[in-house]
Amino acid sequence: MRIGRLELRPGGVILILLVMAGLVFAGLKQLGLLDGLTAKLNPDTGSKGSIVLEGREKLENISLANLPGSAVKAPEKTSDNPEVVIGIWTWQTVSGLIDAVGGPGKSGDYPNSCLCQAGITNTKLVVENDTSKQSEALATDRMQFVTTTGDQAAVDIAGANKLLRGNKAKVVWSGGYSFGEDCLMGPESWKRDPQLARGSVVVTAVPYCDWNVTVNWAVDNQIPVNPDEQVYDPDAINFVNATDHIEAAQKYAANAKVSLRNRATGKSEERQLDAVATWTPGDVMAFKARSSVDYKGKSEKLQKIVSTKEYSYMMPNILFGNEDWLNKHRDYVKTLLRCIARSNERIKTDENYFRDRVSALNALVFNMEGMGPSFWNTYFKGQVENGVPLGGSRVNNIAEVRHLFGLDSKEPLERSIFAITYNDHGKRLQKLLPDRLPSITPVSQVVDLSFIKDITDEQSTTGVYQAKDVGQNQGTVVKSNFQISFDSGSAKVKPSEINTLQDIRSLLIRATDTKIIVEGHTDNVGDDATNLRLSKERAQSVWQWLKASDPSGININDKRLENVEGYGAYRPLPGNQNKSDTEKAANRRVVIILK
């Protein structure tokens, strides 16, 4: 190649072109013109799986020295000060723990932190969203506490116990709850009619918490779930696996296609990703990347279909450790729990404390590029953007921890909220993916309440969270048929129906932030007036049993009840002619609708 009188060889031409391209790139970057493009085209910019979003904040601009100091009164000092590493997720239910430690280093680096003032200087937090890796660290003494969720606990504790060679993993605490951020996002029409989700493909991390949200919603709505990730079932909800909630959002944002073998035809087909199950910041990423979705030939608004805003007791943050270590360091554990409880109480009672201090600490500890204090503050509270609710977490004070484990109502642990989340999802996982969970360790063997009981003098100024009216995400969550057998002409609950009623109770507690409609139905034997009266009496009888099953009166109460109604024989099951004994028996049922 010749430029003027200068002759260049091919290698020289390439070098000049590269230099010119580099100069152009540098100029654009200096002007900031690449920032928006990078934000849209390259959401994954680091080994930590970080996401770059528009309006990002630089973490290096956060100065600990400029943050308000801890406003949490430290408990009495302890001399038990071991080296401790606590594994956490990028999940703001750990906000009180982060505040108690004081920052991304050791607690001793932050003299005004609750832990440091209480004599604990060697505690450090490590973010690891893969609980299996946390469990490996627990088994090799590289971590002393690890994190999971109440619904995921059965599989994670089973994995930890296998490594610990015995039932040694013990749950000692709950930092808070996912309160909207863990979710299923898909076509808006699914909110009006969940049955439209049949034949869809959902990308998520199988078989973990967001997968559980989707499975929970599908099973409660009597939609088949296909657990085989290589096969497409046109009558079921189908899944495509991702390594974690961030990759799930990235795959969905990229509108990736997957090849699946159609169960009906036996042929391989290219399928689009119709929905995503993820948690914050994945829900924010998915929404900002794809505000609409093409589903079955129609363009629809992407909406949060169901989340832990409705299933508000489904997903408590759980902290567990090795029984041997816990008993060796009882004073340390009790002091740690006191500090977390007090930090959480401060967060619950002082919104400015979270905004001005804790959100910045979260940004530093989570260390996700572009996500500074305002991001974590916004999505801790949750925010509705263009009609779509995003984010949402809440933290537990000591009263709420006691409520979770049944200590406030003196309920046996086996009937507690924790036991419901632990067992319900463990059983579903066993049914769908038996290889992942060969057996479920009894809940009584995985919880050690002695540490919570030992700090009974800890008090809360705020009460236990109670469900409120459904907000921006209002819509049908569940419409489940429960067949309750009654003696002829009677509305009295029979002992033989207790197991079914317990299933309904579990559903109502998992989905505490919903309104309840109880419908009674009969077969067509007898006159219409009698059947109408009898069906409503049966619905009322079921409701009274359910209320009595919650001694605390917090989770199942008349404030949640929208209606109790009886329809006699007027609304038989679809396709049911009320002719055979089998059909008649099927129509003697109670329907629970959660909104």
KOLDODO-408742 format. One line per 4 residues: their letters; for each residue x, y, z of C-alpha. Coordinates in nm, 2 decimals. Example, Ala and Ser with C-alpha at 12.3 -4.5 7.8 and 13.67 -1.06 7.14 Angstrom:
residues 2
as> 1.23,-0.45,0.78; 1.37,-0.11,0.71;
This chain:
residues 595
mrig> 0.00,0.00,0.00; 0.13,0.35,-0.09; 0.04,0.67,0.10; 0.20,0.96,-0.09;
rlel> 0.56,0.87,-0.13; 0.55,0.63,0.16; 0.52,0.26,0.09; 0.38,0.04,0.37;
rpgg> 0.39,-0.33,0.40; 0.06,-0.52,0.50; 0.17,-0.54,0.86; 0.23,-0.17,0.88;
vili> -0.12,-0.10,0.74; -0.28,-0.31,1.01; -0.08,-0.14,1.28; -0.18,0.21,1.16;
llvm> -0.55,0.11,1.14; -0.53,-0.03,1.50; -0.37,0.29,1.62; -0.64,0.50,1.45;
aglv> -0.92,0.29,1.59; -0.77,0.32,1.94; -0.75,0.70,1.91; -1.12,0.71,1.80;
fagl> -1.22,0.48,2.08; -1.03,0.69,2.34; -1.18,1.01,2.21; -1.54,0.88,2.23;
kqlg> -1.47,0.74,2.57; -1.33,1.07,2.69; -1.64,1.24,2.57; -1.86,0.99,2.74;
lldg> -2.03,0.89,2.42; -1.96,0.52,2.47; -2.13,0.50,2.82; -2.49,0.46,2.71;
ltak> -2.38,0.21,2.44; -2.18,0.01,2.68; -2.47,0.00,2.93; -2.71,-0.14,2.67;
lnpd> -2.48,-0.38,2.49; -2.26,-0.52,2.76; -2.45,-0.58,3.08; -2.19,-0.82,3.22;
tgsk> -1.87,-0.62,3.27; -1.68,-0.81,3.53; -1.59,-1.15,3.68; -1.83,-1.08,3.97;
gsiv> -2.12,-1.09,3.73; -2.18,-0.72,3.77; -2.44,-0.53,3.56; -2.38,-0.18,3.42;
legr> -2.70,0.02,3.41; -2.77,0.38,3.30; -2.74,0.62,3.58; -2.47,0.41,3.74;
ekle> -2.27,0.52,4.05; -1.90,0.48,4.11; -1.83,0.28,4.42; -1.49,0.45,4.46;
nisl> -1.67,0.77,4.53; -1.82,0.63,4.85; -1.62,0.74,5.15; -1.68,0.55,5.47;
anlp> -1.55,0.85,5.66; -1.83,1.07,5.53; -2.11,0.82,5.63; -2.31,0.86,5.95;
gsav> -2.18,0.64,6.22; -2.36,0.35,6.36; -2.67,0.45,6.56; -2.71,0.10,6.71;
kape> -2.65,0.05,7.08; -2.40,-0.23,7.12; -2.48,-0.52,7.36; -2.25,-0.61,7.65;
ktsd> -1.90,-0.69,7.54; -1.79,-1.05,7.48; -1.45,-1.20,7.51; -1.53,-1.47,7.25;
npev> -1.38,-1.32,6.94; -1.29,-1.59,6.69; -1.19,-1.54,6.33; -1.53,-1.56,6.15;
vigi> -1.63,-1.55,5.78; -2.00,-1.52,5.70; -2.11,-1.61,5.35; -2.39,-1.39,5.22;
wtwq> -2.58,-1.33,4.89; -2.63,-1.00,4.70; -2.96,-0.98,4.88; -3.06,-0.69,5.10;
tvsg> -3.21,-0.90,5.37; -2.86,-0.91,5.51; -2.86,-0.53,5.56; -2.86,-0.55,5.94;
lida> -2.57,-0.79,5.93; -2.38,-0.56,5.70; -2.45,-0.26,5.93; -2.34,-0.46,6.23;
vggp> -2.01,-0.55,6.07; -1.96,-0.20,5.94; -1.82,-0.24,5.59; -1.64,-0.47,5.35;
gksg> -1.35,-0.54,5.58; -1.32,-0.70,5.92; -1.55,-0.57,6.19; -1.25,-0.44,6.38;
dypn> -1.18,-0.20,6.10; -1.49,0.00,6.19; -1.46,0.11,6.56; -1.82,0.25,6.57;
sclc> -1.98,-0.07,6.43; -2.20,-0.26,6.67; -1.99,-0.57,6.65; -1.66,-0.39,6.72;
qagi> -1.81,-0.21,7.01; -1.93,-0.54,7.14; -1.58,-0.68,7.13; -1.61,-0.87,6.80;
tntk> -1.33,-0.75,6.57; -1.25,-1.05,6.35; -1.57,-1.10,6.16; -1.58,-1.05,5.78;
lvve> -1.85,-1.09,5.51; -1.79,-1.27,5.18; -2.04,-1.25,4.89; -2.10,-1.59,4.73;
ndts> -2.44,-1.65,4.56; -2.37,-2.02,4.51; -2.48,-2.19,4.84; -2.31,-2.51,4.74;
kqse> -1.98,-2.33,4.74; -2.07,-2.17,5.08; -2.14,-2.52,5.21; -1.81,-2.64,5.09;
alat> -1.64,-2.35,5.28; -1.85,-2.44,5.59; -1.73,-2.80,5.58; -1.37,-2.69,5.55;
drmq> -1.39,-2.42,5.82; -1.33,-2.14,5.57; -1.68,-2.01,5.66; -1.85,-2.03,5.99;
fvtt> -2.20,-1.91,5.88; -2.37,-1.95,5.54; -2.68,-1.82,5.38; -2.99,-1.98,5.22;
tgdq> -3.36,-1.92,5.19; -3.64,-2.09,5.38; -3.78,-2.25,5.07; -3.43,-2.36,4.95;
aavd> -3.32,-2.47,5.29; -3.40,-2.84,5.25; -3.17,-2.90,4.95; -2.89,-2.67,5.08;
iaga> -2.89,-2.81,5.43; -2.89,-3.17,5.29; -2.58,-3.07,5.08; -2.41,-2.92,5.38;
nkll> -2.49,-3.22,5.60; -2.34,-3.46,5.34; -2.02,-3.26,5.35; -2.03,-3.23,5.73;
rgnk> -2.09,-3.61,5.76; -2.40,-3.59,5.98; -2.70,-3.37,6.06; -2.47,-3.09,6.18;
akvv> -2.60,-2.79,5.98; -2.82,-2.58,6.22; -3.03,-2.28,6.14; -3.00,-2.01,6.41;
wsgg> -3.14,-1.69,6.26; -3.34,-1.52,5.99; -3.23,-1.17,5.87; -3.54,-1.08,5.67;
ysfg> -3.76,-1.17,5.38; -3.76,-1.13,5.01; -4.06,-0.90,4.96; -4.12,-0.87,4.59;
edcl> -3.77,-0.90,4.43; -3.77,-1.27,4.38; -4.02,-1.31,4.10; -4.16,-1.45,3.78;
mgpe> -4.17,-1.19,3.50; -4.36,-1.27,3.18; -4.65,-1.16,2.95; -4.90,-0.95,3.13;
swkr> -5.19,-1.17,3.02; -5.07,-1.44,3.27; -5.18,-1.22,3.55; -5.54,-1.23,3.43;
dpql> -5.53,-1.60,3.34; -5.25,-1.81,3.48; -5.35,-2.10,3.25; -5.21,-1.90,2.95;
args> -4.86,-1.98,3.09; -4.90,-2.34,2.96; -4.64,-2.41,2.70; -4.41,-2.13,2.80;
vvvt> -4.03,-2.14,2.85; -3.88,-1.98,3.16; -3.51,-1.91,3.21; -3.40,-1.93,3.58;
avpy> -3.14,-2.10,3.81; -3.28,-2.45,3.86; -3.37,-2.56,4.13; -3.33,-2.26,4.34;
cdwn> -3.54,-1.98,4.50; -3.67,-1.81,4.18; -3.74,-2.15,4.03; -3.94,-2.22,4.35;
vtvn> -4.14,-1.90,4.30; -4.24,-2.02,3.95; -4.31,-2.38,4.06; -4.51,-2.26,4.36;
wavd> -4.73,-2.04,4.14; -4.77,-2.31,3.87; -4.86,-2.59,4.12; -5.10,-2.37,4.32;
nqip> -5.27,-2.28,3.99; -5.27,-2.65,3.89; -5.05,-2.59,3.59; -4.82,-2.89,3.50;
vnpd> -4.44,-2.83,3.56; -4.19,-3.00,3.32; -3.87,-3.06,3.51; -3.68,-3.19,3.21;
eqvy> -3.47,-2.91,3.07; -3.41,-3.09,2.74; -3.77,-3.14,2.66; -4.05,-2.90,2.56;
dpda> -4.40,-2.99,2.69; -4.67,-2.78,2.52; -4.91,-2.83,2.82; -4.66,-2.73,3.10;
infv> -4.43,-2.46,3.22; -4.08,-2.55,3.09; -3.74,-2.44,3.22; -3.40,-2.34,3.08;
natd> -3.12,-2.34,3.33; -2.89,-2.05,3.42; -2.60,-2.05,3.66; -2.76,-1.77,3.88;
hiea> -3.01,-1.49,3.89; -2.78,-1.26,3.69; -2.72,-1.50,3.41; -3.09,-1.57,3.39;
aqky> -3.16,-1.20,3.34; -2.88,-1.17,3.09; -3.01,-1.46,2.88; -3.36,-1.32,2.89;
aana> -3.24,-0.97,2.80; -3.05,-1.11,2.50; -3.37,-1.28,2.38; -3.18,-1.60,2.34;
kvsl> -3.33,-1.90,2.16; -3.31,-2.26,2.29; -3.34,-2.60,2.12; -3.58,-2.84,2.29;
rnra> -3.73,-3.17,2.19; -4.11,-3.14,2.17; -4.27,-3.41,2.38; -4.57,-3.42,2.16;
tgks> -4.39,-3.45,1.82; -4.05,-3.58,1.92; -3.89,-3.32,1.70; -3.63,-3.06,1.81;
eerq> -3.76,-2.70,1.79; -3.62,-2.35,1.84; -3.80,-2.19,2.13; -3.78,-1.83,2.26;
ldav> -3.75,-1.74,2.63; -4.10,-1.63,2.72; -4.03,-1.54,3.09; -3.76,-1.51,3.35;
atwt> -3.75,-1.59,3.72; -3.48,-1.38,3.90; -3.41,-1.15,4.18; -3.28,-0.79,4.22;
pgdv> -3.09,-0.67,4.03; -3.19,-0.92,3.77; -3.55,-0.80,3.77; -3.44,-0.45,3.70;
mafk> -3.21,-0.56,3.43; -3.47,-0.77,3.26; -3.73,-0.49,3.27; -3.49,-0.23,3.13;
arss> -3.38,-0.46,2.85; -3.72,-0.60,2.74; -4.03,-0.40,2.83; -4.24,-0.61,2.60;
vdyk> -4.24,-0.98,2.50; -4.38,-1.15,2.19; -4.59,-1.44,2.32; -4.80,-1.67,2.10;
gkse> -4.81,-1.42,1.82; -4.89,-1.12,2.03; -4.68,-0.84,2.17; -4.74,-0.80,2.54;
klqk> -4.61,-0.58,2.82; -4.35,-0.75,3.04; -4.50,-0.77,3.39; -4.41,-0.91,3.72;
ivst> -4.66,-1.21,3.73; -4.60,-1.32,4.09; -4.34,-1.25,4.35; -4.25,-1.27,4.71;
keys> -4.47,-0.97,4.76; -4.77,-1.20,4.74; -4.58,-1.51,4.87; -4.45,-1.29,5.14;
ymmp> -4.36,-1.56,5.39; -4.21,-1.80,5.13; -3.86,-1.68,5.13; -3.70,-1.58,5.47;
nilf> -3.32,-1.53,5.47; -3.17,-1.81,5.67; -2.83,-1.82,5.85; -2.69,-2.16,5.95;
gned> -2.36,-2.30,6.07; -2.18,-2.61,6.19; -2.34,-2.74,6.52; -1.99,-2.81,6.67;
wlnk> -1.86,-2.46,6.60; -2.18,-2.29,6.72; -2.18,-2.47,7.06; -1.81,-2.39,7.10;
hrdy> -1.87,-2.02,7.05; -2.21,-1.96,7.21; -2.13,-1.62,7.35; -2.01,-1.50,7.01;
vktl> -2.32,-1.63,6.84; -2.56,-1.46,7.09; -2.37,-1.13,7.06; -2.38,-1.15,6.68;
lrci> -2.75,-1.21,6.68; -2.82,-0.92,6.92; -2.63,-0.68,6.70; -2.82,-0.80,6.38;
arsn> -3.15,-0.77,6.56; -3.07,-0.42,6.68; -2.95,-0.30,6.34; -3.26,-0.44,6.18;
erik> -3.48,-0.26,6.43; -3.30,0.06,6.35; -3.35,0.01,5.98; -3.72,-0.07,6.03;
tden> -3.78,0.25,6.24; -3.56,0.50,6.06; -3.58,0.52,5.68; -3.31,0.79,5.68;
yfrd> -3.07,0.55,5.85; -3.09,0.30,5.56; -3.07,0.58,5.30; -2.78,0.77,5.45;
rvsa> -2.57,0.48,5.59; -2.67,0.12,5.52; -2.74,0.16,5.14; -2.37,0.28,5.10;
lnal> -2.24,-0.01,5.31; -2.45,-0.25,5.10; -2.30,-0.10,4.78; -1.95,-0.15,4.91;
vfnm> -2.00,-0.51,5.03; -2.20,-0.63,4.73; -1.94,-0.45,4.50; -2.14,-0.46,4.18;
egmg> -2.02,-0.21,3.92; -2.25,0.09,3.87; -2.47,0.01,4.17; -2.42,0.26,4.44;
psfw> -2.62,0.37,4.74; -2.92,0.51,4.55; -2.96,0.19,4.36; -2.98,-0.03,4.67;
ntyf> -3.19,0.23,4.86; -3.44,0.24,4.57; -3.48,-0.13,4.53; -3.47,-0.22,4.90;
kgqv> -3.80,-0.03,4.94; -3.91,-0.14,4.60; -4.03,0.09,4.32; -4.30,0.07,4.05;
engv> -4.17,0.17,3.71; -4.41,0.20,3.42; -4.66,-0.01,3.61; -4.40,-0.29,3.70;
plgg> -4.30,-0.33,4.06; -3.92,-0.39,4.10; -3.71,-0.49,4.40; -3.84,-0.52,4.75;
srvn> -3.69,-0.67,5.07; -3.76,-0.64,5.44; -3.55,-0.71,5.75; -3.65,-0.89,6.07;
niae> -3.65,-0.76,6.41; -3.63,-1.00,6.70; -4.02,-1.03,6.72; -4.03,-1.13,6.36;
vrhl> -3.76,-1.39,6.40; -3.96,-1.54,6.69; -4.27,-1.54,6.48; -4.10,-1.72,6.20;
fgld> -4.01,-2.01,6.42; -4.33,-2.02,6.62; -4.19,-1.89,6.94; -4.44,-1.61,6.99;
skep> -4.75,-1.83,6.97; -4.58,-2.13,7.13; -4.66,-2.33,6.82; -4.44,-2.64,6.78;
lers> -4.15,-2.59,6.54; -4.31,-2.84,6.30; -4.61,-2.61,6.25; -4.41,-2.29,6.22;
ifai> -4.38,-2.06,5.91; -4.03,-2.18,5.87; -4.14,-2.55,5.87; -4.40,-2.47,5.60;
tynd> -4.15,-2.31,5.37; -3.89,-2.58,5.44; -4.12,-2.88,5.39; -4.35,-2.76,5.12;
hgkr> -4.08,-2.68,4.87; -3.86,-2.97,4.98; -4.15,-3.21,4.89; -4.21,-3.04,4.56;
lqkl> -3.84,-3.06,4.47; -3.84,-3.43,4.57; -4.13,-3.49,4.34; -4.00,-3.30,4.04;
lpdr> -3.62,-3.35,4.07; -3.57,-3.65,4.31; -3.20,-3.67,4.23; -3.14,-3.33,4.38;
lpsi> -3.30,-3.42,4.72; -3.31,-3.79,4.80; -3.44,-3.72,5.15; -3.56,-3.43,5.37;
tpvs> -3.40,-3.39,5.71; -3.67,-3.34,5.97; -3.71,-2.97,6.05; -3.66,-3.04,6.42;
qvvd> -3.31,-3.16,6.33; -3.20,-2.86,6.13; -3.30,-2.57,6.36; -3.14,-2.48,6.69;
lsfi> -3.36,-2.23,6.87; -3.15,-2.22,7.18; -2.96,-1.91,7.07; -3.28,-1.71,7.01;
kdit> -3.42,-1.83,7.34; -3.11,-1.72,7.52; -3.16,-1.36,7.41; -3.52,-1.33,7.53;
deqs> -3.45,-0.99,7.69; -3.40,-0.84,7.34; -3.71,-0.63,7.26; -3.87,-0.48,6.95;
ttgv> -4.03,-0.14,6.94; -4.22,-0.24,6.62; -4.45,-0.54,6.60; -4.45,-0.83,6.36;
yqak> -4.52,-0.75,6.00; -4.88,-0.79,5.90; -5.02,-0.83,5.55; -5.17,-0.52,5.39;
dvgq> -5.40,-0.48,5.09; -5.24,-0.58,4.76; -5.08,-0.29,4.59; -4.96,-0.22,4.24;
nqgt> -4.91,-0.58,4.15; -5.28,-0.67,4.21; -5.41,-0.97,4.02; -5.50,-1.33,4.05;
vvks> -5.22,-1.53,4.20; -5.38,-1.86,4.28; -5.71,-2.03,4.21; -5.69,-2.37,4.36;
nfqi> -5.96,-2.64,4.40; -5.95,-2.83,4.73; -6.19,-3.12,4.76; -6.32,-3.13,5.12;
sfds> -6.55,-3.42,5.20; -6.85,-3.35,5.42; -7.12,-3.59,5.54; -7.45,-3.56,5.36;
gsak> -7.63,-3.24,5.46; -7.36,-3.14,5.70; -7.11,-2.85,5.71; -6.90,-2.99,6.00;
vkps> -6.53,-3.04,5.92; -6.44,-3.41,5.94; -6.12,-3.54,6.09; -6.04,-3.72,5.76;
eint> -6.01,-3.37,5.59; -5.74,-3.23,5.83; -5.45,-3.30,5.59; -5.62,-3.11,5.31;
lqdi> -5.70,-2.82,5.54; -5.34,-2.82,5.65; -5.24,-2.78,5.28; -5.47,-2.49,5.25;
rsll> -5.33,-2.34,5.57; -4.98,-2.37,5.43; -5.08,-2.20,5.11; -5.24,-1.91,5.29;
irat> -4.94,-1.86,5.51; -4.69,-1.87,5.23; -4.90,-1.62,5.04; -4.97,-1.39,5.33;
dtki> -4.99,-1.06,5.13; -5.30,-1.16,4.94; -5.67,-1.12,4.98; -5.87,-1.45,5.03;
iveg> -6.19,-1.56,4.87; -6.34,-1.89,4.99; -6.60,-2.05,4.76; -6.81,-2.35,4.86;
htdn> -6.96,-2.59,4.60; -7.18,-2.90,4.61; -7.30,-3.17,4.37; -7.64,-3.16,4.22;
vgdd> -7.82,-3.38,4.47; -8.10,-3.20,4.65; -8.28,-2.88,4.57; -8.10,-2.56,4.47;
atnl> -8.19,-2.35,4.77; -8.06,-2.62,5.01; -7.74,-2.66,4.81; -7.67,-2.28,4.81;
rlsk> -7.71,-2.26,5.18; -7.51,-2.57,5.25; -7.22,-2.47,5.02; -7.19,-2.13,5.20;
eraq> -7.20,-2.30,5.54; -6.92,-2.54,5.43; -6.71,-2.25,5.30; -6.76,-2.07,5.63;
svwq> -6.68,-2.38,5.82; -6.35,-2.41,5.63; -6.27,-2.05,5.70; -6.33,-2.08,6.07;
wlka> -6.10,-2.38,6.09; -5.83,-2.19,5.90; -5.85,-1.89,6.13; -5.83,-2.11,6.44;
sdps> -5.52,-2.28,6.29; -5.32,-1.96,6.33; -5.30,-1.89,6.70; -5.11,-1.57,6.65;
gini> -5.39,-1.43,6.44; -5.13,-1.25,6.23; -5.13,-1.45,5.91; -5.48,-1.58,5.87;
ndkr> -5.75,-1.33,5.99; -6.06,-1.15,5.87; -5.87,-0.85,5.75; -5.75,-1.07,5.46;
lenv> -6.09,-1.21,5.38; -6.26,-1.06,5.08; -6.55,-1.29,5.06; -6.70,-1.62,5.17;
egyg> -6.96,-1.75,4.92; -7.15,-2.06,4.83; -7.25,-2.15,4.47; -7.43,-2.48,4.53;
ayrp> -7.43,-2.69,4.22; -7.42,-2.39,3.98; -7.05,-2.40,3.91; -6.93,-2.76,3.85;
lpgn> -6.57,-2.82,3.74; -6.51,-2.77,3.37; -6.63,-3.07,3.17; -6.80,-3.22,3.48;
qnks> -7.16,-3.33,3.41; -7.24,-3.42,3.77; -7.36,-3.76,3.66; -7.14,-4.03,3.80;
dtek> -7.05,-4.07,4.17; -6.70,-3.98,4.09; -6.81,-3.65,3.92; -7.04,-3.57,4.20;
aanr> -6.76,-3.62,4.46; -6.53,-3.40,4.26; -6.78,-3.12,4.27; -6.81,-3.13,4.65;
rvvi> -6.52,-2.89,4.69; -6.39,-2.57,4.83; -6.21,-2.32,4.60; -5.95,-2.08,4.74;
ilk> -5.88,-1.77,4.54; -5.59,-1.55,4.64; -5.57,-1.20,4.49;
